[in-house]
Amino acid sequence: MDILYNLCYYSEWNPEKSRIFSSNWFVMTKGYSHRELVGGIEGPSNTPYEGGIFYFSIRLGWEYETPEFMFLSQIIHPNIDIDGKLLIKIPYLNGLKGLLDWVVNLLKNSQWKESEHPRNLELYTKDPEAYYVYAKQATMKYAN
């Protein structure tokens, strides 16, 4: 079974428009390919990302292949590199909705122990308030 089959389970799926919406993200096909998607995530409240819209791309693999997720908007986060790629392994999730909800949760709850971004980790551990201000400034600059 193809991973795209999962899309049919969501009432928001509109095959004519090829878009799916949730309360804090949206996604649509890129051109005519149903394996390449683009969308946006609204920054979660009570985080430095609040007020921003972070655009992303997803390239879907086959049934058991991990999708490739990449932020197109610059974002300051310990689990995301400067190019927008996730620095932690995407767990196996049930469908596209599961993936996007997991990314939103990652923005709410950084996985500091798995961080491969030394500058952000060092700033956060030494001065969490300065990190929050730094990430918030980047959100206002790049995700508005």
VEXDRENPA-467932 format. One record per atom (N, C-alpha, C): residue in one letter; x, y, z; residue number from 1; atom name. Coordinates in steps of 0.2 Angstrom, whole numbers. Last residue first. Layout:
N
[r 'A'; [X; Y; Z]; NUM; 'CA']
...
END
This chain:
144
[r 'N'; [38; 179; 42]; 144; 'N']
[r 'N'; [32; 183; 42]; 144; 'CA']
[r 'N'; [30; 184; 35]; 144; 'C']
[r 'A'; [50; 172; 44]; 143; 'N']
[r 'A'; [44; 168; 44]; 143; 'CA']
[r 'A'; [37; 172; 44]; 143; 'C']
[r 'Y'; [61; 180; 46]; 142; 'N']
[r 'Y'; [61; 175; 40]; 142; 'CA']
[r 'Y'; [54; 172; 39]; 142; 'C']
[r 'K'; [59; 189; 57]; 141; 'N']
[r 'K'; [63; 191; 51]; 141; 'CA']
[r 'K'; [61; 187; 45]; 141; 'C']
[r 'M'; [52; 182; 67]; 140; 'N']
[r 'M'; [50; 189; 64]; 140; 'CA']
[r 'M'; [53; 191; 57]; 140; 'C']
[r 'T'; [62; 172; 69]; 139; 'N']
[r 'T'; [55; 170; 66]; 139; 'CA']
[r 'T'; [52; 177; 63]; 139; 'C']
[r 'A'; [73; 179; 73]; 138; 'N']
[r 'A'; [73; 175; 67]; 138; 'CA']
[r 'A'; [66; 174; 64]; 138; 'C']
[r 'Q'; [67; 183; 85]; 137; 'N']
[r 'Q'; [70; 188; 81]; 137; 'CA']
[r 'Q'; [70; 185; 74]; 137; 'C']
[r 'K'; [66; 170; 92]; 136; 'N']
[r 'K'; [60; 175; 90]; 136; 'CA']
[r 'K'; [61; 180; 85]; 136; 'C']
[r 'A'; [79; 166; 93]; 135; 'N']
[r 'A'; [74; 162; 89]; 135; 'CA']
[r 'A'; [68; 166; 87]; 135; 'C']
[r 'Y'; [83; 176; 102]; 134; 'N']
[r 'Y'; [87; 175; 96]; 134; 'CA']
[r 'Y'; [82; 171; 91]; 134; 'C']
[r 'V'; [75; 174; 113]; 133; 'N']
[r 'V'; [75; 181; 110]; 133; 'CA']
[r 'V'; [78; 180; 103]; 133; 'C']
[r 'Y'; [78; 161; 117]; 132; 'N']
[r 'Y'; [71; 163; 115]; 132; 'CA']
[r 'Y'; [71; 169; 111]; 132; 'C']
[r 'Y'; [92; 163; 120]; 131; 'N']
[r 'Y'; [90; 159; 115]; 131; 'CA']
[r 'Y'; [83; 160; 112]; 131; 'C']
[r 'A'; [90; 171; 131]; 130; 'N']
[r 'A'; [94; 174; 126]; 130; 'CA']
[r 'A'; [92; 170; 119]; 130; 'C']
[r 'E'; [84; 162; 140]; 129; 'N']
[r 'E'; [80; 168; 138]; 129; 'CA']
[r 'E'; [84; 171; 132]; 129; 'C']
[r 'P'; [94; 152; 142]; 128; 'N']
[r 'P'; [88; 151; 138]; 128; 'CA']
[r 'P'; [84; 157; 136]; 128; 'C']
[r 'D'; [110; 152; 142]; 127; 'N']
[r 'D'; [105; 157; 143]; 127; 'CA']
[r 'D'; [99; 156; 139]; 127; 'C']
[r 'K'; [116; 139; 141]; 126; 'N']
[r 'K'; [119; 144; 145]; 126; 'CA']
[r 'K'; [114; 150; 147]; 126; 'C']
[r 'T'; [107; 131; 134]; 125; 'N']
[r 'T'; [109; 129; 140]; 125; 'CA']
[r 'T'; [112; 134; 145]; 125; 'C']
[r 'Y'; [106; 139; 122]; 124; 'N']
[r 'Y'; [100; 137; 126]; 124; 'CA']
[r 'Y'; [102; 135; 133]; 124; 'C']
[r 'L'; [119; 140; 117]; 123; 'N']
[r 'L'; [116; 146; 119]; 123; 'CA']
[r 'L'; [110; 144; 124]; 123; 'C']
[r 'E'; [122; 126; 115]; 122; 'N']
[r 'E'; [126; 130; 120]; 122; 'CA']
[r 'E'; [122; 136; 122]; 122; 'C']
[r 'L'; [112; 124; 105]; 121; 'N']
[r 'L'; [112; 120; 111]; 121; 'CA']
[r 'L'; [116; 124; 117]; 121; 'C']
[r 'N'; [116; 132; 95]; 120; 'N']
[r 'N'; [109; 133; 98]; 120; 'CA']
[r 'N'; [109; 129; 104]; 120; 'C']
[r 'R'; [129; 127; 92]; 119; 'N']
[r 'R'; [128; 134; 94]; 119; 'CA']
[r 'R'; [121; 135; 97]; 119; 'C']
[r 'P'; [127; 113; 89]; 118; 'N']
[r 'P'; [130; 115; 95]; 118; 'CA']
[r 'P'; [129; 122; 97]; 118; 'C']
[r 'H'; [116; 103; 84]; 117; 'N']
[r 'H'; [117; 110; 82]; 117; 'CA']
[r 'H'; [120; 113; 88]; 117; 'C']
[r 'E'; [110; 91; 86]; 116; 'N']
[r 'E'; [117; 91; 83]; 116; 'CA']
[r 'E'; [119; 98; 81]; 116; 'C']
[r 'S'; [101; 85; 100]; 115; 'N']
[r 'S'; [103; 90; 96]; 115; 'CA']
[r 'S'; [110; 89; 93]; 115; 'C']
[r 'E'; [96; 76; 109]; 114; 'N']
[r 'E'; [98; 73; 102]; 114; 'CA']
[r 'E'; [100; 79; 97]; 114; 'C']
[r 'K'; [93; 83; 120]; 113; 'N']
[r 'K'; [98; 78; 120]; 113; 'CA']
[r 'K'; [100; 75; 114]; 113; 'C']
[r 'W'; [83; 92; 115]; 112; 'N']
[r 'W'; [89; 94; 116]; 112; 'CA']
[r 'W'; [95; 89; 117]; 112; 'C']
[r 'Q'; [70; 92; 106]; 111; 'N']
[r 'Q'; [74; 86; 109]; 111; 'CA']
[r 'Q'; [81; 88; 110]; 111; 'C']
[r 'S'; [58; 104; 109]; 110; 'N']
[r 'S'; [64; 102; 106]; 110; 'CA']
[r 'S'; [67; 96; 110]; 110; 'C']
[r 'N'; [42; 106; 108]; 109; 'N']
[r 'N'; [46; 102; 113]; 109; 'CA']
[r 'N'; [53; 100; 109]; 109; 'C']
[r 'K'; [37; 113; 97]; 108; 'N']
[r 'K'; [34; 115; 104]; 108; 'CA']
[r 'K'; [39; 112; 109]; 108; 'C']
[r 'L'; [43; 107; 86]; 107; 'N']
[r 'L'; [43; 115; 87]; 107; 'CA']
[r 'L'; [42; 117; 94]; 107; 'C']
[r 'L'; [38; 95; 88]; 106; 'N']
[r 'L'; [45; 96; 89]; 106; 'CA']
[r 'L'; [46; 103; 90]; 106; 'C']
[r 'N'; [24; 97; 85]; 105; 'N']
[r 'N'; [26; 95; 92]; 105; 'CA']
[r 'N'; [34; 96; 93]; 105; 'C']
[r 'V'; [26; 99; 71]; 104; 'N']
[r 'V'; [23; 104; 76]; 104; 'CA']
[r 'V'; [25; 103; 83]; 104; 'C']
[r 'V'; [30; 86; 68]; 103; 'N']
[r 'V'; [35; 92; 67]; 103; 'CA']
[r 'V'; [32; 98; 71]; 103; 'C']
[r 'W'; [19; 78; 71]; 102; 'N']
[r 'W'; [25; 77; 74]; 102; 'CA']
[r 'W'; [30; 83; 74]; 102; 'C']
[r 'D'; [10; 83; 62]; 101; 'N']
[r 'D'; [8; 84; 69]; 101; 'CA']
[r 'D'; [15; 83; 73]; 101; 'C']
[r 'L'; [16; 78; 50]; 100; 'N']
[r 'L'; [15; 86; 51]; 100; 'CA']
[r 'L'; [14; 87; 59]; 100; 'C']
[r 'L'; [15; 64; 52]; 99; 'N']
[r 'L'; [21; 67; 51]; 99; 'CA']
[r 'L'; [21; 75; 53]; 99; 'C']
[r 'G'; [1; 62; 53]; 98; 'N']
[r 'G'; [5; 60; 59]; 98; 'CA']
[r 'G'; [12; 64; 58]; 98; 'C']
[r 'K'; [-3; 66; 40]; 97; 'N']
[r 'K'; [-5; 70; 46]; 97; 'CA']
[r 'K'; [-1; 69; 52]; 97; 'C']
[r 'L'; [3; 56; 32]; 96; 'N']
[r 'L'; [5; 63; 32]; 96; 'CA']
[r 'L'; [3; 67; 38]; 96; 'C']
[r 'G'; [4; 40; 41]; 95; 'N']
[r 'G'; [2; 45; 36]; 95; 'CA']
[r 'G'; [5; 52; 37]; 95; 'C']
[r 'N'; [10; 36; 55]; 94; 'N']
[r 'N'; [4; 34; 51]; 94; 'CA']
[r 'N'; [2; 40; 47]; 94; 'C']
[r 'L'; [28; 35; 56]; 93; 'N']
[r 'L'; [21; 38; 58]; 93; 'CA']
[r 'L'; [16; 36; 53]; 93; 'C']
[r 'Y'; [43; 32; 62]; 92; 'N']
[r 'Y'; [38; 29; 58]; 92; 'CA']
[r 'Y'; [31; 32; 60]; 92; 'C']
[r 'P'; [52; 47; 65]; 91; 'N']
[r 'P'; [50; 41; 67]; 91; 'CA']
[r 'P'; [44; 38; 62]; 91; 'C']
[r 'I'; [66; 55; 58]; 90; 'N']
[r 'I'; [59; 55; 58]; 90; 'CA']
[r 'I'; [56; 48; 60]; 90; 'C']
[r 'K'; [80; 59; 67]; 89; 'N']
[r 'K'; [77; 54; 63]; 89; 'CA']
[r 'K'; [69; 54; 64]; 89; 'C']
[r 'I'; [86; 75; 67]; 88; 'N']
[r 'I'; [85; 69; 70]; 88; 'CA']
[r 'I'; [80; 65; 66]; 88; 'C']
[r 'L'; [88; 87; 59]; 87; 'N']
[r 'L'; [94; 83; 62]; 87; 'CA']
[r 'L'; [93; 77; 66]; 87; 'C']
[r 'L'; [80; 92; 45]; 86; 'N']
[r 'L'; [79; 89; 52]; 86; 'CA']
[r 'L'; [85; 85; 53]; 86; 'C']
[r 'K'; [85; 106; 35]; 85; 'N']
[r 'K'; [84; 99; 36]; 85; 'CA']
[r 'K'; [84; 97; 43]; 85; 'C']
[r 'G'; [88; 119; 33]; 84; 'N']
[r 'G'; [81; 117; 35]; 84; 'CA']
[r 'G'; [80; 110; 35]; 84; 'C']
[r 'D'; [101; 123; 33]; 83; 'N']
[r 'D'; [98; 122; 27]; 83; 'CA']
[r 'D'; [90; 120; 27]; 83; 'C']
[r 'I'; [105; 123; 46]; 82; 'N']
[r 'I'; [104; 130; 43]; 82; 'CA']
[r 'I'; [101; 129; 36]; 82; 'C']
[r 'D'; [95; 110; 54]; 81; 'N']
[r 'D'; [101; 113; 52]; 81; 'CA']
[r 'D'; [99; 120; 48]; 81; 'C']
[r 'I'; [86; 107; 69]; 80; 'N']
[r 'I'; [85; 109; 62]; 80; 'CA']
[r 'I'; [91; 112; 60]; 80; 'C']
[r 'N'; [86; 106; 82]; 79; 'N']
[r 'N'; [85; 100; 79]; 79; 'CA']
[r 'N'; [84; 101; 71]; 79; 'C']
[r 'P'; [86; 119; 88]; 78; 'N']
[r 'P'; [92; 114; 89]; 78; 'CA']
[r 'P'; [92; 108; 85]; 78; 'C']
[r 'H'; [82; 132; 77]; 77; 'N']
[r 'H'; [80; 127; 81]; 77; 'CA']
[r 'H'; [86; 122; 82]; 77; 'C']
[r 'I'; [77; 145; 68]; 76; 'N']
[r 'I'; [82; 143; 73]; 76; 'CA']
[r 'I'; [79; 138; 77]; 76; 'C']
[r 'I'; [74; 144; 50]; 75; 'N']
[r 'I'; [71; 143; 57]; 75; 'CA']
[r 'I'; [77; 142; 62]; 75; 'C']
[r 'Q'; [69; 150; 34]; 74; 'N']
[r 'Q'; [74; 149; 39]; 74; 'CA']
[r 'Q'; [71; 149; 46]; 74; 'C']
[r 'S'; [58; 140; 25]; 73; 'N']
[r 'S'; [59; 146; 29]; 73; 'CA']
[r 'S'; [65; 145; 33]; 73; 'C']
[r 'L'; [58; 127; 21]; 72; 'N']
[r 'L'; [61; 132; 16]; 72; 'CA']
[r 'L'; [62; 138; 19]; 72; 'C']
[r 'F'; [62; 112; 29]; 71; 'N']
[r 'F'; [60; 119; 30]; 71; 'CA']
[r 'F'; [63; 123; 24]; 71; 'C']
[r 'M'; [59; 96; 24]; 70; 'N']
[r 'M'; [64; 101; 24]; 70; 'CA']
[r 'M'; [60; 108; 25]; 70; 'C']
[r 'F'; [59; 78; 24]; 69; 'N']
[r 'F'; [56; 84; 26]; 69; 'CA']
[r 'F'; [61; 90; 26]; 69; 'C']
[r 'E'; [56; 63; 16]; 68; 'N']
[r 'E'; [61; 69; 16]; 68; 'CA']
[r 'E'; [58; 75; 18]; 68; 'C']
[r 'P'; [49; 49; 24]; 67; 'N']
[r 'P'; [49; 55; 19]; 67; 'CA']
[r 'P'; [55; 59; 21]; 67; 'C']
[r 'T'; [56; 32; 23]; 66; 'N']
[r 'T'; [55; 39; 27]; 66; 'CA']
[r 'T'; [55; 44; 23]; 66; 'C']
[r 'E'; [47; 19; 16]; 65; 'N']
[r 'E'; [53; 24; 16]; 65; 'CA']
[r 'E'; [51; 30; 20]; 65; 'C']
[r 'Y'; [37; 10; 15]; 64; 'N']
[r 'Y'; [41; 10; 22]; 64; 'CA']
[r 'Y'; [47; 15; 21]; 64; 'C']
[r 'E'; [30; 15; 3]; 63; 'N']
[r 'E'; [27; 13; 9]; 63; 'CA']
[r 'E'; [31; 13; 15]; 63; 'C']
[r 'W'; [41; 27; -4]; 62; 'N']
[r 'W'; [36; 22; -5]; 62; 'CA']
[r 'W'; [34; 20; 2]; 62; 'C']
[r 'G'; [42; 45; 0]; 61; 'N']
[r 'G'; [44; 39; -3]; 61; 'CA']
[r 'G'; [39; 33; -4]; 61; 'C']
[r 'L'; [39; 62; -3]; 60; 'N']
[r 'L'; [36; 55; 0]; 60; 'CA']
[r 'L'; [40; 50; -4]; 60; 'C']
[r 'R'; [46; 76; 2]; 59; 'N']
[r 'R'; [46; 71; -4]; 59; 'CA']
[r 'R'; [44; 65; -1]; 59; 'C']
[r 'I'; [40; 92; 6]; 58; 'N']
[r 'I'; [41; 85; 8]; 58; 'CA']
[r 'I'; [41; 81; 2]; 58; 'C']
[r 'S'; [45; 108; 12]; 57; 'N']
[r 'S'; [43; 103; 7]; 57; 'CA']
[r 'S'; [44; 96; 9]; 57; 'C']
[r 'F'; [38; 123; 20]; 56; 'N']
[r 'F'; [42; 117; 20]; 56; 'CA']
[r 'F'; [40; 113; 14]; 56; 'C']
[r 'Y'; [37; 138; 30]; 55; 'N']
[r 'Y'; [36; 134; 24]; 55; 'CA']
[r 'Y'; [40; 128; 23]; 55; 'C']
[r 'F'; [30; 145; 44]; 54; 'N']
[r 'F'; [36; 141; 41]; 54; 'CA']
[r 'F'; [34; 137; 35]; 54; 'C']
[r 'I'; [25; 159; 50]; 53; 'N']
[r 'I'; [22; 154; 45]; 53; 'CA']
[r 'I'; [29; 151; 42]; 53; 'C']
[r 'G'; [24; 166; 67]; 52; 'N']
[r 'G'; [27; 164; 60]; 52; 'CA']
[r 'G'; [24; 159; 56]; 52; 'C']
[r 'G'; [18; 166; 79]; 51; 'N']
[r 'G'; [17; 172; 74]; 51; 'CA']
[r 'G'; [20; 171; 67]; 51; 'C']
[r 'E'; [30; 157; 88]; 50; 'N']
[r 'E'; [23; 160; 87]; 50; 'CA']
[r 'E'; [23; 166; 83]; 50; 'C']
[r 'Y'; [42; 153; 90]; 49; 'N']
[r 'Y'; [40; 152; 83]; 49; 'CA']
[r 'Y'; [33; 155; 82]; 49; 'C']
[r 'P'; [45; 153; 103]; 48; 'N']
[r 'P'; [48; 158; 99]; 48; 'CA']
[r 'P'; [46; 158; 92]; 48; 'C']
[r 'T'; [29; 148; 110]; 47; 'N']
[r 'T'; [36; 147; 108]; 47; 'CA']
[r 'T'; [39; 153; 104]; 47; 'C']
[r 'N'; [16; 151; 113]; 46; 'N']
[r 'N'; [20; 150; 118]; 46; 'CA']
[r 'N'; [27; 147; 117]; 46; 'C']
[r 'S'; [9; 142; 98]; 45; 'N']
[r 'S'; [9; 147; 103]; 45; 'CA']
[r 'S'; [14; 145; 109]; 45; 'C']
[r 'P'; [19; 137; 84]; 44; 'N']
[r 'P'; [15; 135; 90]; 44; 'CA']
[r 'P'; [15; 141; 95]; 44; 'C']
[r 'G'; [18; 144; 68]; 43; 'N']
[r 'G'; [22; 143; 74]; 43; 'CA']
[r 'G'; [18; 142; 80]; 43; 'C']
[r 'E'; [10; 134; 55]; 42; 'N']
[r 'E'; [10; 140; 59]; 42; 'CA']
[r 'E'; [14; 139; 66]; 42; 'C']
[r 'I'; [18; 128; 41]; 41; 'N']
[r 'I'; [16; 127; 48]; 41; 'CA']
[r 'I'; [16; 133; 52]; 41; 'C']
[r 'G'; [14; 124; 24]; 40; 'N']
[r 'G'; [16; 129; 29]; 40; 'CA']
[r 'G'; [14; 126; 36]; 40; 'C']
[r 'G'; [20; 116; 9]; 39; 'N']
[r 'G'; [15; 118; 14]; 39; 'CA']
[r 'G'; [18; 123; 19]; 39; 'C']
[r 'V'; [21; 103; -4]; 38; 'N']
[r 'V'; [24; 109; -1]; 38; 'CA']
[r 'V'; [18; 112; 4]; 38; 'C']
[r 'L'; [27; 88; -10]; 37; 'N']
[r 'L'; [22; 92; -7]; 37; 'CA']
[r 'L'; [25; 98; -5]; 37; 'C']
[r 'E'; [28; 75; -21]; 36; 'N']
[r 'E'; [32; 81; -19]; 36; 'CA']
[r 'E'; [26; 86; -17]; 36; 'C']
[r 'R'; [20; 65; -25]; 35; 'N']
[r 'R'; [25; 63; -21]; 35; 'CA']
[r 'R'; [29; 69; -18]; 35; 'C']
[r 'H'; [12; 69; -35]; 34; 'N']
[r 'H'; [8; 68; -28]; 34; 'CA']
[r 'H'; [14; 65; -23]; 34; 'C']
[r 'S'; [15; 82; -47]; 33; 'N']
[r 'S'; [18; 76; -43]; 33; 'CA']
[r 'S'; [14; 75; -36]; 33; 'C']
[r 'Y'; [11; 93; -53]; 32; 'N']
[r 'Y'; [7; 87; -54]; 32; 'CA']
[r 'Y'; [9; 81; -50]; 32; 'C']
[r 'G'; [15; 105; -41]; 31; 'N']
[r 'G'; [14; 104; -48]; 31; 'CA']
[r 'G'; [9; 97; -48]; 31; 'C']
[r 'K'; [14; 98; -26]; 30; 'N']
[r 'K'; [19; 103; -30]; 30; 'CA']
[r 'K'; [18; 101; -37]; 30; 'C']
[r 'T'; [0; 98; -16]; 29; 'N']
[r 'T'; [4; 95; -20]; 29; 'CA']
[r 'T'; [8; 100; -24]; 29; 'C']
[r 'M'; [0; 105; 1]; 28; 'N']
[r 'M'; [-3; 104; -6]; 28; 'CA']
[r 'M'; [2; 100; -10]; 28; 'C']
[r 'V'; [-5; 108; 18]; 27; 'N']
[r 'V'; [0; 105; 13]; 27; 'CA']
[r 'V'; [-4; 104; 6]; 27; 'C']
[r 'F'; [-4; 117; 33]; 26; 'N']
[r 'F'; [-8; 115; 27]; 26; 'CA']
[r 'F'; [-2; 112; 23]; 26; 'C']
[r 'W'; [-7; 119; 51]; 25; 'N']
[r 'W'; [-3; 117; 45]; 25; 'CA']
[r 'W'; [-7; 116; 39]; 25; 'C']
[r 'N'; [-16; 120; 62]; 24; 'N']
[r 'N'; [-10; 124; 62]; 24; 'CA']
[r 'N'; [-5; 122; 56]; 24; 'C']
[r 'S'; [-28; 113; 59]; 23; 'N']
[r 'S'; [-28; 119; 63]; 23; 'CA']
[r 'S'; [-22; 123; 63]; 23; 'C']
[r 'S'; [-26; 108; 42]; 22; 'N']
[r 'S'; [-27; 107; 49]; 22; 'CA']
[r 'S'; [-27; 113; 52]; 22; 'C']
[r 'F'; [-29; 103; 25]; 21; 'N']
[r 'F'; [-28; 108; 30]; 21; 'CA']
[r 'F'; [-29; 105; 37]; 21; 'C']
[r 'I'; [-23; 99; 9]; 20; 'N']
[r 'I'; [-26; 96; 16]; 20; 'CA']
[r 'I'; [-24; 102; 21]; 20; 'C']
[r 'R'; [-26; 98; -8]; 19; 'N']
[r 'R'; [-24; 102; -2]; 19; 'CA']
[r 'R'; [-27; 98; 4]; 19; 'C']
[r 'S'; [-31; 96; -22]; 18; 'N']
[r 'S'; [-25; 93; -19]; 18; 'CA']
[r 'S'; [-22; 97; -13]; 18; 'C']
[r 'K'; [-43; 99; -27]; 17; 'N']
[r 'K'; [-38; 105; -26]; 17; 'CA']
[r 'K'; [-31; 102; -23]; 17; 'C']
[r 'E'; [-48; 87; -29]; 16; 'N']
[r 'E'; [-49; 92; -35]; 16; 'CA']
[r 'E'; [-44; 97; -34]; 16; 'C']
[r 'P'; [-47; 80; -17]; 15; 'N']
[r 'P'; [-43; 78; -23]; 15; 'CA']
[r 'P'; [-43; 83; -29]; 15; 'C']
[r 'N'; [-46; 85; -2]; 14; 'N']
[r 'N'; [-50; 87; -8]; 14; 'CA']
[r 'N'; [-46; 86; -14]; 14; 'C']
[r 'W'; [-47; 81; 14]; 13; 'N']
[r 'W'; [-43; 79; 8]; 13; 'CA']
[r 'W'; [-48; 81; 2]; 13; 'C']
[r 'E'; [-53; 82; 26]; 12; 'N']
[r 'E'; [-51; 88; 23]; 12; 'CA']
[r 'E'; [-48; 87; 16]; 12; 'C']
[r 'S'; [-55; 69; 31]; 11; 'N']
[r 'S'; [-61; 72; 28]; 11; 'CA']
[r 'S'; [-59; 79; 24]; 11; 'C']
[r 'Y'; [-43; 56; 27]; 10; 'N']
[r 'Y'; [-44; 63; 31]; 10; 'CA']
[r 'Y'; [-50; 67; 27]; 10; 'C']
[r 'Y'; [-40; 45; 20]; 9; 'N']
[r 'Y'; [-44; 44; 27]; 9; 'CA']
[r 'Y'; [-46; 51; 30]; 9; 'C']
[r 'C'; [-32; 48; 9]; 8; 'N']
[r 'C'; [-39; 47; 8]; 8; 'CA']
[r 'C'; [-43; 46; 15]; 8; 'C']
[r 'L'; [-19; 48; 14]; 7; 'N']
[r 'L'; [-23; 54; 13]; 7; 'CA']
[r 'L'; [-30; 54; 12]; 7; 'C']
[r 'N'; [-15; 34; 13]; 6; 'N']
[r 'N'; [-17; 37; 20]; 6; 'CA']
[r 'N'; [-21; 44; 19]; 6; 'C']
[r 'Y'; [-10; 33; 1]; 5; 'N']
[r 'Y'; [-17; 30; 2]; 5; 'CA']
[r 'Y'; [-20; 33; 9]; 5; 'C']
[r 'L'; [2; 37; 1]; 4; 'N']
[r 'L'; [-3; 42; -1]; 4; 'CA']
[r 'L'; [-10; 39; 0]; 4; 'C']
[r 'I'; [10; 26; 3]; 3; 'N']
[r 'I'; [9; 31; 9]; 3; 'CA']
[r 'I'; [3; 36; 7]; 3; 'C']
[r 'D'; [3; 11; -4]; 2; 'N']
[r 'D'; [6; 17; -5]; 2; 'CA']
[r 'D'; [5; 22; 1]; 2; 'C']
[r 'M'; [4; -6; 0]; 1; 'N']
[r 'M'; [0; 0; 0]; 1; 'CA']
[r 'M'; [4; 6; 0]; 1; 'C']
END
